[in-house]
Protein backbone atom coordinates (compact mmCIF):
# COMPACT_ATOMS: atom_id res chain seq x y z
CA UNK A 1 0.00 0.00 0.00
CA UNK A 2 1.63 3.31 -1.05
CA UNK A 3 1.87 6.14 1.50
CA UNK A 4 0.16 9.41 0.51
CA UNK A 5 0.72 12.36 2.94
CA UNK A 6 -1.88 14.42 1.04
CA UNK A 7 -4.56 11.98 2.23
CA UNK A 8 -3.26 12.01 5.78
CA UNK A 9 -1.42 8.67 5.42
CA UNK A 10 1.97 8.76 7.05
CA UNK A 11 2.59 5.04 7.57
CA UNK A 12 1.59 1.55 6.38
CA UNK A 13 -0.68 0.90 9.31
CA UNK A 14 -4.42 0.76 8.70
CA UNK A 15 -6.41 3.84 9.75
CA UNK A 16 -7.68 3.85 13.31
CA UNK A 17 -11.38 3.35 13.74
CA UNK A 18 -12.58 6.64 15.18
CA UNK A 19 -15.73 7.26 17.17
CA UNK A 20 -19.01 7.63 15.35
CA UNK A 21 -19.30 11.17 13.98
CA UNK A 22 -22.67 11.78 15.61
CA UNK A 23 -21.82 10.44 19.06
CA UNK A 24 -20.98 13.01 21.74
CA UNK A 25 -17.44 13.10 23.05
CA UNK A 26 -16.28 13.02 26.66
CA UNK A 27 -16.55 16.79 27.06
CA UNK A 28 -20.11 16.88 25.76
CA UNK A 29 -21.00 13.96 27.99
CA UNK A 30 -19.51 15.82 30.96
CA UNK A 31 -21.63 18.90 30.13
CA UNK A 32 -24.75 16.75 29.81
CA UNK A 33 -23.98 15.01 33.11
CA UNK A 34 -23.48 18.37 34.81
CA UNK A 35 -26.87 19.53 33.49
CA UNK A 36 -28.53 16.33 34.76
CA UNK A 37 -26.96 16.82 38.19
CA UNK A 38 -28.05 20.45 38.29
CA UNK A 39 -24.53 21.90 38.32
CA UNK A 40 -24.25 25.50 37.09
CA UNK A 41 -23.21 26.29 33.56
CA UNK A 42 -20.85 29.05 32.49
CA UNK A 43 -23.55 31.74 32.27
CA UNK A 44 -24.81 30.99 35.78
CA UNK A 45 -21.29 31.11 37.21
CA UNK A 46 -20.66 34.39 35.38
CA UNK A 47 -23.88 35.80 36.84
CA UNK A 48 -22.76 34.73 40.32
CA UNK A 49 -19.36 36.26 39.70
CA UNK A 50 -20.87 39.63 38.81
CA UNK A 51 -23.17 39.53 41.82
CA UNK A 52 -20.28 38.64 44.15
CA UNK A 53 -18.11 41.35 42.59
CA UNK A 54 -20.80 44.00 43.12
CA UNK A 55 -21.39 42.85 46.72
CA UNK A 56 -17.66 42.83 47.46
CA UNK A 57 -17.29 46.31 45.96
CA UNK A 58 -20.26 47.58 47.99
CA UNK A 59 -18.90 46.01 51.20
CA UNK A 60 -15.45 47.38 50.47
CA UNK A 61 -16.70 50.94 49.98
CA UNK A 62 -18.79 50.75 53.16
CA UNK A 63 -15.91 49.38 55.20
CA UNK A 64 -13.50 51.93 53.75
CA UNK A 65 -15.79 54.80 54.72
CA UNK A 66 -16.20 53.32 58.23
CA UNK A 67 -12.42 52.95 58.50
CA UNK A 68 -11.97 56.60 57.49
CA UNK A 69 -14.54 57.67 60.08
CA UNK A 70 -12.73 55.68 62.77
CA UNK A 71 -9.35 57.13 61.75
CA UNK A 72 -10.80 60.65 61.85
CA UNK A 73 -12.24 60.00 65.31
CA UNK A 74 -8.85 58.69 66.49
CA UNK A 75 -7.14 61.82 65.17
CA UNK A 76 -9.66 63.97 67.07
CA UNK A 77 -8.73 62.18 70.30
CA UNK A 78 -5.02 62.62 69.57
CA UNK A 79 -5.50 66.35 68.89
CA UNK A 80 -7.62 66.61 72.08
CA UNK A 81 -10.60 67.88 70.12
CA UNK A 82 -12.60 65.13 71.82
CA UNK A 83 -12.37 64.09 75.44
CA UNK A 84 -13.62 60.74 76.66
CA UNK A 85 -15.11 60.37 80.09
CA UNK A 86 -15.33 57.19 82.13
CA UNK A 87 -17.00 56.14 85.34
CA UNK A 88 -14.69 56.36 88.35
CA UNK A 89 -16.55 53.65 90.27
CA UNK A 90 -17.88 56.04 92.94
CA UNK A 91 -20.65 57.59 90.90
CA UNK A 92 -18.47 60.29 89.37
CA UNK A 93 -16.87 60.76 85.98
CA UNK A 94 -13.20 61.25 85.21
CA UNK A 95 -11.37 61.99 81.99
CA UNK A 96 -10.16 58.89 80.12
CA UNK A 97 -6.76 58.61 78.50
CA UNK A 98 -6.99 60.16 75.01
CA UNK A 99 -4.17 58.02 73.62
CA UNK A 100 -5.96 54.87 74.74
CA UNK A 101 -9.16 56.07 73.08
CA UNK A 102 -7.28 56.91 69.87
CA UNK A 103 -5.65 53.47 69.93
CA UNK A 104 -9.07 51.81 70.19
CA UNK A 105 -10.44 53.81 67.25
CA UNK A 106 -7.37 53.02 65.13
CA UNK A 107 -7.71 49.33 65.99
CA UNK A 108 -11.32 49.43 64.83
CA UNK A 109 -10.28 51.19 61.61
CA UNK A 110 -7.66 48.49 60.96
CA UNK A 111 -10.29 45.78 61.43
CA UNK A 112 -12.55 47.44 58.88
CA UNK A 113 -9.68 47.67 56.39
CA UNK A 114 -8.81 44.03 56.98
CA UNK A 115 -12.41 42.97 56.41
CA UNK A 116 -12.36 44.73 53.03
CA UNK A 117 -9.36 42.75 51.87
CA UNK A 118 -10.63 39.46 53.26
CA UNK A 119 -14.08 39.77 51.68
CA UNK A 120 -12.68 40.49 48.23
CA UNK A 121 -10.01 37.79 48.50
CA UNK A 122 -12.40 35.06 49.70
CA UNK A 123 -15.04 35.74 47.08
CA UNK A 124 -12.50 35.88 44.26
CA UNK A 125 -10.92 32.56 45.32
CA UNK A 126 -14.26 30.76 45.52
CA UNK A 127 -15.39 32.11 42.16
CA UNK A 128 -12.08 31.15 40.57
CA UNK A 129 -12.54 27.56 41.72
CA UNK A 130 -16.08 27.38 40.38
CA UNK A 131 -15.47 29.12 37.08
CA UNK A 132 -12.32 27.14 36.30
CA UNK A 133 -14.00 23.75 36.27
CA UNK A 134 -17.04 25.00 34.37
CA UNK A 135 -14.91 26.72 31.73
CA UNK A 136 -12.77 23.63 31.23
CA UNK A 137 -15.81 21.40 30.77
CA UNK A 138 -17.49 23.79 28.33
CA UNK A 139 -14.32 24.44 26.30
CA UNK A 140 -13.78 20.71 25.90
CA UNK A 141 -17.35 20.18 24.69
CA UNK A 142 -17.07 23.10 22.25
CA UNK A 143 -13.82 21.69 20.85
CA UNK A 144 -15.45 18.30 20.34
CA UNK A 145 -18.37 19.89 18.50
CA UNK A 146 -15.99 21.88 16.31
CA UNK A 147 -13.90 18.80 15.55
CA UNK A 148 -17.01 16.83 14.62
CA UNK A 149 -18.12 19.64 12.31
CA UNK A 150 -14.70 19.78 10.65
CA UNK A 151 -14.73 16.00 10.14
CA UNK A 152 -18.17 16.17 8.55
CA UNK A 153 -17.08 19.03 6.26
CA UNK A 154 -13.99 17.09 5.20
CA UNK A 155 -16.20 14.10 4.44
CA UNK A 156 -18.28 16.13 1.99
CA UNK A 157 -15.29 17.10 -0.17
Secondary structure, 3 states (H helix, E strand, C coil): CCCCHHHCCCCCCCCCCCCCCCCCCHHHHHHHHHHHHCCCCHHHHHHHHHHHHHHHHHHHHHHHHHHHHHHHHHHHHHCCCCCCEEECCCCCEEECCHHHHHHHHHHHHHHHHHHHHHHHHHHHHHHHHHHHHHHHHHHHHHHHHHHHHHHHHHHHC
